[in-house]
Amino acid sequence: MPYQSPDINIYDGYGNGPSAVKSPSIASLTTDTSLVVSLSPNHPATYSAAASITVANNPTDIFTITGSVSQIIYITKIEISGQSDTGIGGNFETIKVIKHSTANTGGTSTVVIAVPHDSNNPAATATVLEYTANPTIGAVIGPVRIGSAYLSNGSISTILLWHFARQNDQSIILRGTSQQLAVSLGGVSLNNGTISICIEWTESVS
């Protein structure tokens, strides 16, 4: 016999009542298709890429994500930390996230694997690169974030974590293969440091 919940006393807005109303049984709830709520997620295809980069002497752009021919790229998160081989205990460095209207050229770069959050996602169309020799910098629109990170020499480092589109604001959006977002150290005097960067983004046709 299905469980039957007790009567509920209902009062009107003037305090009149109560009038007893029968609550529906669990059996009737489970068979009423009008009450079924879909739990299937409807998220856009999401990807992450991560790299630990042994940077060039006086590094400029060390990590970039470039837009796509077929998809719009929505960047949602960037995380940065690192270590320095210079200084006794470490040193503070200014790290910028800069948007370009034209992509970098040259330098020595390696493609960073884009990992889909769901194995059913199509292959990512954005291109992520890490640089171990400085590129020629493309046209700069401007920095979207600037942070000061403590790069330790064997101890705990600062972690810079930036989220986008969490409070009804826009993601950082890349349209086409000319637009690019770069993590830059601005040519600072940092030799043989290691910078770890993680980036997350979604892709959609609109």
C-alpha positions as CSV (number, residue, x, y, z in Angstrom):
1,M,0.0,0.0,0.0
2,P,1.5,3.4,-1.0
3,Y,2.4,5.8,1.7
4,Q,-0.3,8.5,2.2
5,S,0.8,11.7,3.8
6,P,-1.6,13.3,6.4
7,D,-4.1,16.0,5.6
8,I,-2.9,19.5,5.3
9,N,-4.8,22.4,6.9
10,I,-5.2,25.3,4.5
11,Y,-6.0,28.9,5.6
12,D,-7.1,31.7,3.3
13,G,-5.4,35.1,3.3
14,Y,-7.9,36.4,5.9
15,G,-7.2,33.6,8.4
16,N,-10.4,31.7,7.7
17,G,-10.2,28.0,7.8
18,P,-8.8,25.5,8.3
19,S,-10.1,23.3,5.4
20,A,-8.5,19.9,5.1
21,V,-6.9,18.9,1.8
22,K,-5.5,15.5,1.1
23,S,-1.9,15.5,0.1
24,P,-1.1,13.3,-3.0
25,S,0.4,9.9,-2.2
26,I,4.0,9.1,-3.3
27,A,2.6,6.6,-5.7
28,S,0.5,9.3,-7.4
29,L,3.5,11.7,-7.6
30,T,5.7,9.1,-9.2
31,T,3.1,8.4,-11.9
32,D,2.1,12.0,-12.6
33,T,4.4,12.9,-15.6
34,S,3.5,16.6,-15.3
35,L,5.6,16.7,-12.1
36,V,8.7,15.0,-13.5
37,V,11.7,17.4,-13.6
38,S,14.5,16.7,-16.0
39,L,17.9,16.4,-14.4
40,S,19.8,16.2,-17.7
41,P,22.5,19.0,-17.8
42,N,22.5,21.4,-20.7
43,H,26.0,22.8,-20.5
44,P,28.1,24.0,-23.4
45,A,31.1,21.9,-24.4
46,T,33.8,22.8,-21.8
47,Y,37.6,22.2,-22.0
48,S,40.7,22.7,-19.9
49,A,44.4,23.0,-20.7
50,A,47.3,23.1,-18.3
51,A,51.0,23.5,-18.5
52,S,54.1,24.0,-16.3
53,I,56.4,26.2,-18.4
54,T,60.2,26.7,-17.9
55,V,60.2,30.2,-19.1
56,A,62.7,32.0,-21.4
57,N,65.1,34.6,-20.0
58,N,63.2,37.8,-19.6
59,P,59.9,36.2,-20.6
60,T,57.1,38.1,-22.3
61,D,54.1,36.0,-23.4
62,I,54.4,32.5,-22.0
63,F,51.0,31.1,-22.7
64,T,48.2,31.9,-25.2
65,I,44.8,30.7,-26.2
66,T,43.7,31.6,-29.8
67,G,40.2,31.8,-31.2
68,S,38.6,29.5,-33.7
69,V,37.4,29.5,-37.3
70,S,34.2,27.7,-36.5
71,Q,33.4,28.4,-32.8
72,I,33.2,31.3,-30.4
73,I,35.5,30.8,-27.4
74,Y,34.3,31.8,-24.0
75,I,37.1,31.8,-21.4
76,T,35.7,31.1,-17.9
77,K,38.8,30.6,-15.6
78,I,42.5,31.1,-15.4
79,E,44.8,29.9,-12.6
80,I,48.5,30.8,-12.3
81,S,51.2,29.8,-9.8
82,G,55.0,29.3,-10.1
83,Q,58.5,29.0,-8.8
84,S,61.5,31.1,-9.3
85,D,65.2,30.1,-9.4
86,T,66.3,33.6,-8.6
87,G,66.4,35.2,-5.2
88,I,67.0,33.6,-1.8
89,G,63.4,32.9,-0.9
90,G,61.7,33.9,-4.0
91,N,60.4,37.1,-5.5
92,F,57.2,38.9,-6.5
93,E,56.4,39.3,-10.2
94,T,53.6,41.1,-12.0
95,I,51.6,38.8,-14.2
96,K,49.2,40.1,-16.8
97,V,46.4,38.5,-18.8
98,I,46.3,40.5,-22.1
99,K,43.8,40.4,-25.0
100,H,45.3,40.7,-28.5
101,S,43.5,41.7,-31.7
102,T,46.1,39.8,-33.7
103,A,47.9,36.7,-32.7
104,N,51.6,36.3,-31.8
105,T,54.1,35.0,-34.3
106,G,57.4,33.3,-34.0
107,G,59.1,32.2,-30.8
108,T,59.4,28.6,-29.6
109,S,56.1,27.1,-28.7
110,T,54.4,23.8,-28.0
111,V,50.7,23.0,-28.3
112,V,49.0,22.3,-25.0
113,I,46.5,19.5,-25.0
114,A,42.9,20.7,-24.7
115,V,41.1,18.2,-22.4
116,P,37.3,17.9,-22.8
117,H,35.3,17.9,-19.6
118,D,33.0,15.3,-21.2
119,S,34.3,12.6,-23.5
120,N,31.3,13.2,-25.7
121,N,32.3,16.8,-26.4
122,P,33.7,17.4,-29.9
123,A,37.3,18.1,-30.3
124,A,38.3,21.6,-29.1
125,T,38.8,24.2,-31.8
126,A,40.7,26.8,-29.8
127,T,44.5,26.6,-29.9
128,V,46.6,26.7,-26.7
129,L,50.3,27.3,-26.8
130,E,53.1,27.5,-24.2
131,Y,56.3,29.4,-25.0
132,T,59.8,28.6,-24.0
133,A,61.3,31.4,-26.3
134,N,59.6,34.7,-26.6
135,P,57.3,35.3,-29.6
136,T,56.8,38.5,-31.6
137,I,53.8,40.0,-29.8
138,G,50.7,40.6,-31.8
139,A,48.6,43.8,-31.6
140,V,47.5,44.4,-28.1
141,I,44.0,45.5,-27.1
142,G,44.9,45.7,-23.4
143,P,45.2,43.8,-20.1
144,V,42.1,42.2,-18.7
145,R,43.7,41.2,-15.4
146,I,46.9,42.2,-13.6
147,G,48.2,40.4,-10.5
148,S,51.3,40.3,-8.3
149,A,52.4,36.7,-7.6
150,Y,55.0,35.5,-5.2
151,L,57.1,33.0,-7.0
152,S,58.9,31.0,-4.3
153,N,62.2,29.3,-4.4
154,G,61.2,26.0,-2.9
155,S,58.3,27.1,-0.7
156,I,54.7,28.0,-1.1
157,S,53.8,30.3,-4.0
158,T,50.9,32.7,-4.6
159,I,48.1,31.3,-6.7
160,L,46.3,33.8,-8.9
161,L,42.8,32.6,-9.7
162,W,40.5,34.6,-12.0
163,H,36.9,33.6,-12.8
164,F,34.8,35.1,-15.5
165,A,31.0,35.0,-16.1
166,R,30.2,34.1,-12.5
167,Q,28.1,37.1,-11.6
168,N,26.1,37.6,-14.8
169,D,29.1,39.2,-16.4
170,Q,30.6,38.2,-19.7
171,S,33.3,35.6,-20.3
172,I,36.4,36.7,-22.1
173,I,35.3,36.1,-25.7
174,L,37.5,35.3,-28.6
175,R,36.1,35.5,-32.1
176,G,38.1,34.2,-35.0
177,T,41.8,33.1,-35.2
178,S,43.1,36.7,-34.9
179,Q,41.9,37.2,-31.4
180,Q,44.1,35.8,-28.6
181,L,44.4,35.9,-24.8
182,A,48.0,35.8,-23.5
183,V,49.6,35.3,-20.1
184,S,52.5,37.7,-20.0
185,L,55.4,38.4,-17.6
186,G,56.2,41.6,-19.5
187,G,60.0,40.9,-20.1
188,V,60.7,40.7,-16.3
189,S,64.2,39.6,-15.2
190,L,63.3,36.0,-14.4
191,N,65.6,33.2,-15.5
192,N,64.7,29.5,-15.5
193,G,61.5,30.1,-13.5
194,T,58.6,27.6,-13.8
195,I,55.1,29.0,-14.2
196,S,52.1,26.7,-14.0
197,I,48.9,27.8,-15.8
198,C,45.5,26.3,-16.1
199,I,42.8,27.7,-18.3
200,E,39.1,26.7,-18.8
201,W,36.8,27.7,-21.6
202,T,33.6,26.7,-23.4
203,E,32.9,26.6,-27.2
204,S,29.7,27.4,-29.0
205,V,28.6,28.5,-32.5
206,S,26.8,31.5,-30.9
